[in-house]
Amino acid sequence: MAYGTLFLIPVPLADEAAAQSFTPYLVDTINTVKEYIVENEKTARRFLKLAGLKTPQSELLIHDYGKHNRDAGLKEFFKGLVTGNDVGLMSEAGCPGIADPGADIVAEAHRKGIKVVPLVGPSSILLALMASGFNGQSFTFHGYLPIDKMERSKRIKELENLAGRNKQTQMFIETPFRNDSMLQEILKTCKSETRLCIACDITAPTEFIKTMPISEWQKQVPDLRKRPAIFLLFHA
């Protein structure tokens, strides 16, 4: 029996951005797939409804891949795929497998010889890079930096040095409630001429994306509390 296909289905980054995040192929796909592996079931069901799902949600099989459901292994998630069912993989927001635990599902699919099909959709990392004006030929995403203040400061300095030495854009994120302390650490640690782009609430009505030297940011520090944000450093 032929295996099914694992479709990687992007989820809007903001509630108000649903319509601008969908493509006809994505809508067609969710109306043929009846089994999903998701990071957050509530978010996934809301997305499917907004995207125009015609199948009654009671008929869907949804596997929750949240942080409390990963210890039992991956076998359960692949029962449908290995018997020929197409399955959709969804992150809580953005693209599956990008800064997302769904990468483990994708890796296992490749090991099993299952076809993987990524669908077009929003990635906060790429949207931030596009809007920054920084080097899009060479860039690195580092995810979360250390929580410890001294270690975090040391890491920021390392990334600033990498940006200058390699002419490479350095990208990282923080938990929204720690954004302000992260920004303060960046402004205290980096050189005045280093350029910083802050991209927050991407695709939402409150979207804020701005690039300035550190010296300019020090004069007008934004309030980033509870706002999803990505920080980008570059030193030409």
N, C-alpha and C positions, 0 to 999 in steps of 0.2 A: 504493500500500500504506500502511495506517495505521501510524503509529509505535507503539512500545510505551510502557509507562508506567515512569517512574523512581520507585521506592519508596525513601523515606528511612527506613532501619531502625536504630533506636537499639540500642546495645550496652550491657549492664550495666556499671556503674562499678566493680564489684568482683566477683571470682570467686564469692564466697559469696552474691552478691545476684541470681543468675540468675533463680530462680523468681519473685521479687517484681517483676521487671522485665518479664515477658512478659505480653502480652494475647492473647486468643483470635484476634483479627484478625491480629496479628503472626505467630502460629504458622501460621495458615492461609496467609498471604502467602508465607512462606518455603517452603512446600510446593507453591507454584505457580510460584515463580521459580527458574530454573535458571542464571541468569547474574548475577554480582555484580561491583561495583567496590568495592574495599576498601582501607583504609589499611594494614592488617596482615593478611596471609593467614592466619597461624597463629592470631591472635586470632579472626578471622572464622570459621574452620572450627570452632574450639572452641565459639564462641557458637552456631553453627547446630546442632551436635550437642546442646548443652544445651537448646536451644529446641524440640527435638523434630522435627528434620528427618528425613523419611522417604525422601527421594531419596538414593540412594547418592552420596557426595561425589565419587566418580570421574566422575560424570555432570555435575558442575557446571563451568561456565566461570567462572573467577575472575581478574579483572584486578587486579593489585597496583598501587595508586596511592600507594605509599610514596614517601618523599622522593627516592629514587634513580631513580624511574620516571616523573617528571613532565616531563622536559625534551623528550621526543619529541612533545609536543602531546597533544591530547585525541581526535583522530580515532579511534584504535584503540578507545577506550572506548565509542564510540557506534555501532559497526558493528551490534551486535545491536538496539539501540533503533530505529535508522532502518529496519531490516528487519522490525519488528513484534514483537520480543521484549521482554517485561517484564524489567527489571533492578533489582536491589537495590543501594543505595549504603550502605556501612557505615563508620563511623569506628572507630578503635581502641577507644574507649570513649565512651559518651554519645551525643549526637545529631549526626548528620551535618550539616555546614555551620555548626555553632556552635563557634567557636574550633577550626576543623577545615578542612583544605585541600579537603575535599569541596565546599565552597562554589563552587569553580571549575567543578566538574561540574554542579552545579545551575544556575549562571548560563548555562552553555553549553546545557543542556537547554531553558531558557526561550528562548534565542536561536533554537534550532531548532524551537520550537513543540511540544516534547515535554511531555506531561502529567507533573507532579511531584506525588507524594502523600506527605506526611509522616506517619509512624506515631507513635503515642504511646509514649513511653519516657522514661527518666531523663536529666535534664540537670543536671549538678552546679551550674551557674550558678543555675538557677531554684530548685533544692532548697535551696541555701545562702541565697538571698534570702528564700525562704519562712520559713526557720528563724531568720533573723537578728533579726526584729522591727524592721527598718529600713524606710524608705520603699519600698514596692513599686509606687508610682504613677510614680515618677521615679527611674531608676537608669541607670548606665553601666558597661559592662564594658570594661576597658582591656587585657585580655590581659596580656602580660609587660611589666614595667617595665624601665628601663635596667639593665644589669649594672654599669656603672661606679658606684662608691659615691657619689660626689658628685652625679652625675646622678640616681641613684635617690632620694637624699635630697631633692633638689630637686623631683622628680616627686611624691613622697609628700606633701610640703608643699602642692604645687599641688592635689592631689586632696583633701586635708583642707580647703583653702580653698573648693574647689568644693562639697564636701559641706555646709559651713556656709552659704555664700552662696546656694546654690540649693536647700537642703534636699533634696539628692539623694544617694542611696546610690552610693558609688564602690566598684567591685569590680575585683580584679586577682588574678593568679596568679604563681607562681614554679615553677621546676624543683624537684622535691622535695629534692634534695641541697643547694639553696640556701635552703630555707625558713627555717632558723634565723637565718641572717644577714639575711634579709628582715625577720623579726619583730623582731630587735634594732634594725634601722634604723627601723622603724615606732615602736617604743617610745621610741627616742631622739629622733625627729623631731616626733611629734605632741603636741598639748596634752593635759594630764592628763585633761580632761573629754571629749575626743573618744572616741566609742564605737567599739570594734573587735569585729567578729565573726570568729572563726576557724572554718572548717568544713573538716574533713579526714576522709579515709577514708569519704566519704559512701556510705551504704547497706551498708558493710562491718560486721562484728561489732565492729570497733574504732572505729566512727564517733565523732567528737568534734566537737560544735558548741556554741560558747559565745559569748555577747556580754557584754562588760564595758567600763567606761571604761579608758582607757590606764593610769590610776593603779592600777587593780586588777590589770591584766595584769602590771604591773611587779613585783608582789608574788609572782606565781605564773606563771612563764614555762614553757609546755609544750615538750616535745621533739617537734619536727615533722620530724625527719630522715627522709628517704625515704618520707614520707607525702604523698600528693596532697592539696593544700590550696587553699582559696580564702580570700582576705582581703577583708573588707568594712569600709569606713569610713563613719561617719555622725556628723553634728554638728547636734543639734537646736537 
